Amino acid sequence: MCALPVGTIAGELFAGSFLSAATRSRIVLPLAVASVLPYLLYAPRPGVALAAVALLLAGATGAYTLGLDAWFVAAVPEERRGRAMTLMTAGMMTVQGVRMAGAGLAAEFVPVHTVVAGTGVLGTLCLLVAAVELRATERRDGADRHMTSR
């Protein structure tokens, strides 16, 4: 189980040390979508080594949060950032807890490896939908800015 946090630390150290802020911003969507793909390695009921690799890879992709945090800070007025970050963190922790409880409940009825692989499938689909919506919003906002600047 320590492979996930080890991967997270390694990914964030690498991204924070060797990638520019612009690059960290550009890789948010690809890394976020890729972040749950390693869980698909659980589909064939992996042994300890393959499970550790999957968790290490999933953790390493967590570096997308560095760019995502920068997006958040840029979007929130300075005088509200403290409260906004607190609310965002509380919301994320709550959703993570509910998600873990749901996975635990599902594992009472289906094999754990199936639950983890299912998380990979469901997470990938949700993140792809979110990425498409974000890109569409960026295009609309860019078109709106272009139209108002004339």
N, C-alpha and C positions, 0 to 999 in steps of 0.2 A: 504493500500500500504506500510505501514511502516514495515509489517511483514517480507518482503524480506531482507531489510538491518539489521533488528534486528537479524534474523537468521544468516546472514553473519557474523555479529560481534560476536555472540555467538559461531558459529562454528570455526571461526578463533582464538578466544580467547582460546577455549578448546584445539584445535589442537596445537596451539603455546605454551600453558602452560603445557599440560599434555602428549603430544606425543613426542617421540624422533624424531630426524631428519630422521632416517632410517624408522620409522613407517610412518611419513608424506610422505616420498618418495614412500613407498609401497602402500599407499592408494590413490595415485593420480588417477590412472585409474578407480578403482571402484567408487570413489566419483564423478569423472567427468561424468561417464556414468549415475550414479544415480542422478546427478544434475538436469536433466530435467524430470525425471520420475514423480516428484510431480505435474507437470503441467497436467498430465493425469487425476488428480482429478477434473479438470475443465470439463471433458467430459459430466458429467450428469447435467451441469449448476448448480454449487454449490452455496450455500448461502454464506453469509459473513464469517461465522465461518470456513467452510471447505476451502474456498478460502484463508483465513488467515493461516490455517494449511499448505496448499500446499505451499504458499509463504515462510513461516517460514522454512519448510523442504528444499525447493529449496535453500534458503539462507544459511542454515547450511552446505549444501554439498559444498558450495563455498570454504570451507577450503582446497580443493584440490589444490588451487592456491599456498599455502605455499610450498608444495612439488614441484609443477611445476616451481615455481620461482627458487628453488634450482637447479633443472635440468638445467634450462636456464643459471644460473650463472656458473655452472660447465662446460657447453658446450661452453661458450664464453670466448675467451682470455681476461685476466684481463685488458689489455690496450684498449680494445674495449667495455667493459661492459657498460659504461655510455651511449654511443651512441646506443648500441644494446638495452638496457632497454628503452631508449627514443623511439626508433623506434617500439619496441614491444608494448609499452603502447599506442602510437599513433595509431598503426594498430588495436589494440584491441578496442579502443574507437571508431574508425571509423566503424569497423565492427558492434559493438553494436548499433551505431546510425543508420546504414543502416538497420540492423535487426529490430530495433524498428519501423523505418519508413515503412518497408515492412509489418510488422504485423499490423500497423495502417491502411495501405492501404487495406490489406486483410479484416480487420474488417469493412471496408466500404461496403463490399459485402456479408460477412458471419457473423454469430453471434460471438461475442467476445469469448465466452466460447469455441467455435469450433476452433477459431484461436489459443487460448492458448493451448488447448489439442493437436491440430495439431503440434504446436511447440514442445510439449513433444515427440510426435511420431517421427517427423523429426529429432529433436535433438538427441534422443536416437539412431536412426539408424546411423546418422553421427558419433556420438561418438563411437559407437561399431565398425564401419569401421576403424576409426582412431586408436582405441585400438588394433585391430587385426593387422593393419599395423605396429604399434609401436612394438608390440611383435615380429612380423616377422623380423623387422629390428634389434631388439636386438639379436635375434637368429643368424642372418647372421653376425652381427658384432662380436658376441661372437665366432662363428665358424672361422671367418677370423682371429681374435686375436689368437685363439688356433692354427691355421695352421701356422701363422707366428712366433709363439713362439717356434716352434720345431727346 
